[in-house]
């Protein structure tokens, strides 16, 4: 499970919201044993207490999508706005090696029938020398007033992953920010290789940006959860 429907305002505590009297989560799952083995699907799950979950069958299948997502679906992010549910997700194309990941969206009004946006991917890869030339992945979408805000990470051609930002007036057209939001650290730091996979909440007058920090190189890399804040720590 990657996401639980929450308060969608950027400057809110991000508390879990009930939908039809229950908590609503979104998962992605793989068909084979092993690490990310096979083309993953996305589905919904429900809970009364945030402990026990009833898993529904998949609602998005990579085989029903376009070429850019045929290799499998990754992190879903579900936002309700104006009676419509927006399911953001990243996916990869069907290449055994050297695949690309991009981000799209599907919509539903009843949580049963889902329609992919015709203009997907809404967050495509950038150019060859861009921060997200290989991956534009892991959407974390919230609302800043009437503006849609997408935190995501980019992987560049040099193997560095950073958390980035895109904003839009609609959930279908986003403009990428011209600056890095959370960059990789200096050599020897906990995030010297990757500073990626964002989760953002508001607390005590500041935004807390949690992310996966990676140092070293596979298979001897070190991984952990780090946090950045929108105002100084001291």
Beta strands, then each sheet from edge to edge (+ up, - down):
strand 1: 3-4
strand 2: 18-19
strand 3: 22-29
strand 4: 41-47
strand 5: 54-60
strand 6: 72-81
strand 7: 84-92
strand 8: 101-108
strand 9: 115-116
strand 10: 135-144
strand 11: 147-155
strand 12: 161-168
strand 13: 175-176
strand 14: 194-203
strand 15: 206-215
strand 16: 222-229
sheet 1: 1+ 3- 2+
sheet 2: 1+ 3- 4+ 5-
sheet 3: 6+ 7- 8+ 9-
sheet 4: 10+ 11- 12+ 13-
sheet 5: 10+ 11- 12+ 14+ 15- 16+
end
